[in-house]
Amino acid sequence: MNSKEKIYAVLNMIPAGKVISYGQLASLAGLPRAARLAGAILGQLPKDTSLPWHRVIKANGRIAFDEGSPAFKRQKQRLLDEGIAVADGRIKLSQFGWHP
C-alpha cells in the first residue's frame, strides 16, 4: 500500500462528528512527521470525492483554509452538518477530536 492509499484508508475511518489533525492522520497511516504530505494528498482529492476530507484540521484546531474562502465555507458547513461546533474557524479538539 502506498502513502496515498494509507492516508485514504485512515481518512475513511474517521467517524462523523469527529476531527483529527493532518499530523494525526499521517501518524495513524504509519507516516509519522508527514503532516504536509497528508495535506498535499488531501489537496489532490477530486471535488466529488466521498472521502471525509472535511474532518481533517490543523493541529491548533483551526480549519486550514483562509477564513471566508469558498473552501473554508464548504468545510465549515460540512462540519456543522455533522454536529461539530465551529467558532471563529476553530473546533474544540477536546470535544470533537478523534482518538482511536
Kinemage of the C-alpha trace (Angstrom):
@kinemage 1
@onewidth
@group {chain A} dominant
@subgroup {mainchain}
@vectorlist {calphas} color= white
{ca met a 1} P 0.000 0.000 0.000
{ca asn a 2} L 1.488 3.373 -0.975
{ca ser a 3} L 1.326 6.583 1.084
{ca lys a 4} L -1.779 7.874 -0.671
{ca glu a 5} L -3.659 4.617 -0.096
{ca lys a 6} L -2.631 4.616 3.578
{ca ile a 7} L -3.885 8.188 4.050
{ca tyr a 8} L -7.168 7.358 2.290
{ca ala a 9} L -7.670 4.248 4.439
{ca val a 10} L -7.319 6.197 7.694
{ca leu a 11} L -9.339 9.130 6.356
{ca asn a 12} L -12.208 6.766 5.621
{ca met a 13} L -12.161 5.539 9.248
{ca ile a 14} L -12.765 8.954 10.867
{ca pro a 15} L -16.310 8.839 12.238
{ca ala a 16} L -18.880 11.528 11.527
{ca gly a 17} L -18.841 14.181 14.226
{ca lys a 18} L -15.099 13.807 14.877
{ca val a 19} L -11.969 15.523 13.545
{ca ile a 20} L -8.220 14.880 13.520
{ca ser a 21} L -5.182 16.930 12.591
{ca tyr a 22} L -3.077 16.437 9.493
{ca gly a 23} L -0.268 15.142 11.708
{ca gln a 24} L -2.531 12.632 13.441
{ca leu a 25} L -3.805 11.444 10.070
{ca ala a 26} L -0.254 10.889 8.855
{ca ser a 27} L 0.812 9.124 12.065
{ca leu a 28} L -2.186 6.793 12.029
{ca ala a 29} L -1.320 5.974 8.413
{ca gly a 30} L 2.154 4.905 9.519
{ca leu a 31} L 3.762 8.085 8.212
{ca pro a 32} L 4.986 9.949 11.302
{ca arg a 33} L 6.105 13.551 10.793
{ca ala a 34} L 4.352 13.691 7.426
{ca ala a 35} L 1.577 16.214 8.103
{ca arg a 36} L 2.483 18.193 4.984
{ca leu a 37} L 2.364 15.052 2.875
{ca ala a 38} L -1.097 14.287 4.261
{ca gly a 39} L -2.204 17.809 3.367
{ca ala a 40} L -0.780 17.514 -0.128
{ca ile a 41} L -2.559 14.200 -0.679
{ca leu a 42} L -5.868 15.644 0.535
{ca gly a 43} L -5.328 18.634 -1.738
{ca gln a 44} L -5.302 16.272 -4.726
{ca leu a 45} L -8.690 14.733 -3.952
{ca pro a 46} L -11.257 15.219 -6.706
{ca lys a 47} L -14.038 17.683 -5.867
{ca asp a 48} L -16.662 14.929 -5.972
{ca thr a 49} L -14.840 12.612 -3.549
{ca ser a 50} L -16.853 10.722 -0.962
{ca leu a 51} L -13.875 10.635 1.432
{ca pro a 52} L -14.449 12.812 4.529
{ca trp a 53} L -11.621 15.311 3.890
{ca his a 54} L -13.512 17.938 5.873
{ca arg a 55} L -12.789 16.064 9.130
{ca val a 56} L -9.081 16.936 8.944
{ca ile a 57} L -7.981 20.232 10.504
{ca lys a 58} L -4.833 21.938 11.735
{ca ala a 59} L -3.200 20.812 14.990
{ca asn a 60} L -4.356 24.026 16.680
{ca gly a 61} L -7.992 23.163 15.948
{ca arg a 62} L -8.418 25.594 13.079
{ca ile a 63} L -9.709 24.992 9.581
{ca ala a 64} L -6.686 25.211 7.279
{ca phe a 65} L -8.314 27.307 4.549
{ca asp a 66} L -8.415 31.104 4.618
{ca glu a 67} L -11.487 32.238 6.511
{ca gly a 68} L -14.189 33.368 4.115
{ca ser a 69} L -12.798 31.425 1.149
{ca pro a 70} L -15.146 29.050 -0.694
{ca ala a 71} L -13.163 26.043 0.588
{ca phe a 72} L -13.386 27.335 4.183
{ca lys a 73} L -17.139 27.823 3.878
{ca arg a 74} L -17.586 24.353 2.352
{ca gln a 75} L -15.563 22.647 5.098
{ca lys a 76} L -17.255 24.619 7.870
{ca gln a 77} L -20.719 23.741 6.560
{ca arg a 78} L -19.879 20.044 6.299
{ca leu a 79} L -18.585 20.059 9.879
{ca leu a 80} L -21.686 21.893 11.102
{ca asp a 81} L -23.876 19.377 9.265
{ca glu a 82} L -22.221 16.639 11.353
{ca gly a 83} L -22.887 18.478 14.601
{ca ile a 84} L -19.343 19.789 15.038
{ca ala a 85} L -19.297 23.278 16.544
{ca val a 86} L -17.097 25.754 14.677
{ca ala a 87} L -16.417 29.110 16.348
{ca asp a 88} L -14.194 31.639 14.579
{ca gly a 89} L -12.850 28.873 12.352
{ca arg a 90} L -11.835 26.751 15.344
{ca ile a 91} L -13.023 23.341 16.560
{ca lys a 92} L -12.574 22.173 20.164
{ca leu a 93} L -10.339 19.138 19.843
{ca ser a 94} L -11.108 18.186 23.447
{ca gln a 95} L -14.744 17.748 22.454
{ca phe a 96} L -14.627 16.693 18.809
{ca gly a 97} L -11.165 15.160 18.408
{ca trp a 98} L -10.949 11.521 17.325
{ca his a 99} L -8.564 9.404 19.356
{ca pro a 100} L -8.688 5.797 18.122
